[in-house]
Amino acid sequence: MTSFQDFGLADAITRALREENYHTPTPIQAQTIPLALSGRDVVGIAQTGTGKTAAFALPILHRLLERRAKMAPKTCRVLVLSPTRELSGQILDSFNAYGRHLGVTSTLAIGGVPMGRQVRALMGGVEILVATPGRLLDLVQSNALRLGQVEFLVLDEADRMLDMGFINDIRKIVAKLPAKRQTLFFSATMPKDIAELASQMLHDPARVAVTPVSSTAERITQRIIQVDHSAKATHLAELLTQEQVERALVFTRTKHGADKVVKSLERAGIVANAIHGNKSQNHRERVLAAFRSGEIRTLVATDIAARGIDVDGISHVVNFDLPNVPETYVHRIGRTARAGAEGTAISLIAGAEEMGYLRDIERLIRIALPREDHRTPGHKDKTAPAPSQQSHRAGRPHAARGNESVQAPKGPRRRRRSGANNGAHQINRQEPRRSSHGGGKAEGIQGVAFLHREDRPNNHPNRSQRPR
């Protein structure tokens, strides 16, 4: 397909696409749209930034238009599940943009905001509902939503939902859906658990695979800069002032680290803001709007943003902390060099641990990345210890397989007490620290990244006390 006109989409949809300056389909769109228009279930393997949203939204809108029906109260015809609030909002915006001439009804169901408005929006029924799994189940269990009329189910970023611990929630949701439906299933990777989930949910699916996760965009210039750990903030400030930066997205491994980076940049006279799971939904929306408009040129984020932020014009991605999961590196740098533009990805590396992560990344992408050594000669970096043999395998610590690692509390060592309580003061590095801001929120613990209290999976130890 060389044009969206070739798909046979409704005139109202192609008119909206022209208004959005969509002319040539991406590979995932060219392969998925004809299959979805025919009614087939589809498994799509494509990383972020390849145009997946249009690949499922356009055929769904066309099929909705073919058979309009009066909605029953508290029901929806299209259900789209995504892992984060930001991604959910962007998906709904895309549906509204492509369907602006169709008059479809749509709404959003995400955590972090009062549920009352969402309940009222569903009272008369909607055609399109985009939701995060936790809030969707809350609505179902409070009898504000019935799933018996769903005709189209979309799972976007399925592997990310697995990482966040939503697989049981998804199974509960699917069990409430009609057996006769069309399912479109998208994931950047296809681990065993995701493949099993897809086989349970889909009927005779067509498989579409483009841009494997091990590839990185050819238009991205990748650089590795080895620095002293204590000099990372200084080097970051120098990069942001010396490079020709239009918009920069800086990644840290922890929420606390993101806030520290913002403060260090502000001391250097650089306007920046942070977005992570401890920030309120209103704050995050304001910061993203300012980043898109160019009011803020530097955004510091945890991996909540790796797949959930779609902002054009990001010229630089900086890994202040290198991720401990190599696939995450690919998703991070995929935020730049979008829509045919070129981009730069810079990683600041300090200590033996991050060098181990770098080796894992190079094995995945099959590229030896160029290195620049800015370390102080003879300086021994005591703040970045090498990983021990017990907690490190191929550069990846067992206790922090999620996207944001857990750091042990800092402070003076306590003297070991004798007697029965000798072990009472030892730090359990497998358990998250309790946060005064979020009732025990922790991001990236043992492979489960609880990004928000309200989006925790429903297999919480005490379901009745799960935070809303």
N, C-alpha and C positions, 0 to 999 in steps of 0.2 A: 504494500500500500504506500502510495506516495503522497496522499492527501486524505484528510478526514472526510472529504466529500465521497471518497471511494467506499466507505463503510455502509452507506445507505442509511445514516442516522437521520432522524426527523429534522426538518428544516429549522425548527425553533432551536434545536441543539447546535446545528452547524452555524447558525447565525451567532449564537453566544460564543462559540469557539473563535469565530472571526473577530469578534469584539475583544476576546482575550488574546488575540494575536497567535492563536494556535494554527499552524499550517501543516507541518510534517509530523506524523506520529513517531514516537520513540519505538525502539524494538519491542518493549514489553506491551505497548499499546497496539502495535501492528499485529502481534500474535494473539493477544488476549481478547481484544474487542470482537472479532468475528466469532470466536468460540463462545463468548458470553452471550452474544446476540442470538446464537442458535439454541441457547438454553443449557449448554453443557456446564457441568461443574468444572472448575479450573483450579489447579495448583500452580501458583506463580512463584518462581524463585528469582528474586531481583533485589539488589540492595537499594537503600534509600536514595532518592534523587533521580530515579529512572523513569518516573511518570506513572507509578502504580495507581495513584488515586484516579486519574482520568481513565486508566485501563478498566477499572471496575465501575466508576460512576457513570460514564457515558452509556454503556449498554444497559445499565439498570434504569437510567432515566428514559431511554428509548422504550424499553419494555413496559415501564410504568405508563407511558403515554399511550401505548397500544391498547391498554385495558384500564381505564380509569374506573374507580369504584368508590362509593361512599364509605368512609371509614367508620368502623364501629368504635364506640368509646373505649379509651384506654388500650388501643391496639396500634400496631404499626405494620407496614408492608415490607419495609426494608430495615434490616438491623445490621449496623456496622459496629464491630468491636475493635477498639484500639487500646494500646497499653497506657497512654498518658493523656492528661487533659489537653496539653498543647496540640498534640497530633489530632485528637478528636475534634478540636475546634477548627483546625485547618482542613480536615476532611469535610466537615459541614460547610465551611466557606466555599470549598470547591464544588460541592453539590449545588449550593445556591447560585454560584456563578454560572455553571454549565446549564442549570435549569431555570435561569432567570425569566425566560419567556414561557415557561410551562405552567407556572402557578402551583408548583408542588408544595406541600406542607412538610416542614422538617423541624427538628429540635435536637437539643444536646442534653445528655444525661451524664454528668461528670461529678466527681467529688470535689470537696474544697469550697463549695458554695451551698447555700441553703437548698434543701430538697423541695420546699413548698412551691417555688416557681416551676420546677420541672414537673411536679405533680399536676399543676394547673394546665401546663402546656399539653399534657397527655390526655386530659379529660375528654376532649372530643375526638381523639385519635389523630395520628400523623402518618404521612406516607413514609417518611425517612427519619430514622432515629439513629444517631451516632452516640456511642456510650463507652465508658470504661466498665469493666466487668463488675467491680465491687458495687458501684452505684446502681448499675442495672439490676443486680440481685436485690438490693435494698428496695427498689421500686416494685419489683415483682412480689417480694415478700410482704410489702405493705399494701398490696392489692391496688397499686396505682397503675400497673401495667400488666397486660396479658399478652403472651407470646404466641397464642394459637393461630394468629392470622399472618405470621411472617412468611413471605414468599421468597425473599432474597436475604441470604446471610453472607456477610463479608467479615473475614478475620484478617486484619492488617497487622503486620509485624508480629506474626505468631511466635517466632522464636524469642522475641523480646518479652512477650507475655509469659512464656515458659520461664525465662530468667527471673521474672518478677513474682513467680509463684502463683500465677493465675490459672494453671492448667485444670485444677479441680473446679474452679468457678466456671470455666468454659464448658466443662463436661456437664455441670448442673444446668447451665443455660441451654445447651444443645438438647438435653433431655426434655426440655419443655417446648421445643420447637416442632412444628409439623414435619413428618417424614418426607412429605412431598414439598420440596423447595429447591432453589438453586443456591449452591454454595461456592463462593469464590474465596480462596485461601492463599494468602500471600506471606512469604517469609524470606528473609535475607539469607538464611542458612537452613539446612534440613537435617538436624540431629535426629537420633533414633526416636526420641519421645515425640518430636514434632511429626515425624513420618507416621508414627502409630496413631497420633491424634487425627491426622489428615485421613488416614485409611478408615477410621471410624466415622468420620463426619461426611465424607464425600462419596458420591456414587459414580463409578466409572469416570474419574476425572481426566481431563486433558492436562498434560504437563507442559508448562512453558518455563524455560530457564534462560535468563540473560544476565550478563554482567555478574559473574560469580564473585562471592565475597573475597576471594583471594586476590582479586585484581584491584588496582588503584588507577584512578583516572590519569590518562597520559598527559593531560594538561596541567597536572599538579606538580610543582617543583618541590621536592622533599629534601629537607635538610636536618641533620642531627648535629646538635651543639653540645659538647661535653663541658660542663661547668662545675664549679664547687657548689655544693648544696646551699651554702649560705649566700651565694651570689646569684641564685636563680632570679630573685625579684629584680635585682639590678639589671641583669641581662634582659629580662622581659621588658622593662621600661625602655632600655636602649633600643631594642628591636622595634617597639611601637613608635618611637620617635624618629628613628633613622630610616626605617623602611617606608615605602610608599603604600600606606595602609588606608584602604577605603573603609572596610569594616573588618574587625578582628574578633574571632571567637576563641577564647582561651579556656582550655579544659584543665580542671583539677580533679583529684581523686576523691576528695572529701568536701563536705559542705563548709566545714570550718576553714579548710584551706582556700576555698573560693572567696570567703569573706576577707581572709588575710591578704590575698592577692589584690583585692579591690582597694584595701587600705594602703598597701604599699604603692600602688599605682597613683592613688590620690596624693600621696606625699611627694610623688615625682611630678605632679602637675598634670596627670592624665585622667580625664573623666572616664569612669568605668562604673559598671554595676554588675551585680551577681544575680543568678537565677539558679535555684536548687529547691529541694523538697521542703526546707524549713520556711521558705518564703510563702506568703499568702497568695491565693489565686489572683487577687486584684493587683498585688505588687508585680507578679510575674507578667500579667497582661500589660501593665503600664510599661514595664521595662522592655518587653518584646516590641511593643508599638514604637517606643523611642529608638530602639535598635533598627527597626525596619525603616523608620523615617530618616535616620542618620543623625538624630539628636544625640544619641550615644553611639560612638564608633567602636567601643571595646566592651564586649560582653564576656563575663567570666561565668563558667557553668560547670556543673557536674555532668555526669553522663545521662542525666535526664534529658539533656538537649541533643544527644548524639543522633537520635532518630526522630525526635519530636519537634524540631525547629526547621522550618522551611523558609529561609530568608535569602533572597537574591542579593548579589553584590558583596558577599563575604570574600574578601581578597586574601585573608590570612587565617589559618587555623594554627594555634600554638598549643602544643601539649606541655603545659607547665609541669604536670606529672604524667609520665608515660602510663598508659593503661596496662593492667596485669592480664588482660585477655586480648590476644592479638587481633581477633576480629573487630574488637571495639576501635582499634586504631584506624581500620579501614572506614568504619562508619563515621568516625570523627572527622577525618580529613575529607570525606565526601561532602561536607558542608560547604566546601569551596569548589571553584571550577565548575559551576553549574550553568546551564543554558548556553553552552559554548564558550564560556569565559575561561580565562586561565587563573590559577591560584597558587598559593604557596602554603606549605605545611612545614612547620618548624617544631622540633621536639628538643626540649632542654633535658639533658640526661645527667644525673648525678649518682655516683655510687654503683657498686657491683650489682645491686638488686635490679636497678633499672636497665643496666646493661644486659641482664638476663632476659628482661622483657623485650628489649630490642632484638635480641637474637631470635626470640620466638616470632616476632613480627616479620623479620627478614626471611625466616623459613616459610611463613605463610604467603607473603607476597612475592617470594622468590627474587628478591632484589637486595643487593648490598647497598645500603643507603650511605651517601657521602657524609663523612664526619668532619667536624671542626672542633679542635681542642682549645678551649678557652680557660682551662684550669690553671690555677696558680702553680708554678713549678715547685715540686717538693711538698705541696700541701696535701695533708691526709684528711680526707673528709670523714670526720667522726660522726657527723649527723646522719649519714646514710650507710648503715652497716650492711655487710654482705649477708644474704640469706643463709640460714643454717640448712644442713642436709636434711633435717627432719621436717622442715616446713616449706621446702622448695623443691619443685620438680619441673624441670624444663623452664625455669624462670617464672613459675606460677605458684604462688603460695596457696596452700590448701585452705586456709581460713579466710581467704578473701577472693573467692572466685567470681563474685559479682563485679559490677562496674565501679563501685566505690568501696575502697578497702576500709577495714576497721583499724583504728589506731589505739594502742593501749594508752591509758591515761598517763600524762607526764607528771613528774614531781619527785621529791626525794624518796629514796628507798627506805622502807621500814625495816627495822631490825627484826629478824625472825624470832618469834616467841617459841619457847619450849612448852612441852605439854600437849594436851589434847587438842588445843586450838592452833597447833602449829601451821596447819594448812589453810586456816580461815582467811588469811590476808593475801593469799596468792591470787594473781590476776588470772582469770579465765579468759584467754584471748579469743575463745570461740563465741563469747556472749557480747551483745551490743551494749554500749554504754547507754544509760538512760539520759534522755535529753530533757532539759527544763522547758524546751519549746514545743515538744511534740509527743509527750507521753510515751517515750521509748522508741522514737523513730530512728532507724538506722538504715543506711543505704548500702547494699552490697554485702550481705552477711551470708556466708556459706552458699553463694550463688543465688540468693533471693534478695532482690533490690526493692525494698519497700519504699517507694517514692513518696507516698502520701498516706496519711492515716486512713483516709476515707477509701483508698484504693487497695487496702490490704486484702489478701485472699480470704475466702470464707471459711477456710479450715483453721481459723484462729483458735487457740486452745480454749477460749471461752467465747463462743459466738455471741452470746447475749451481751457481752461487755466490749465487743469490737467497736473501736471508736468510729464515729460518723464523720 
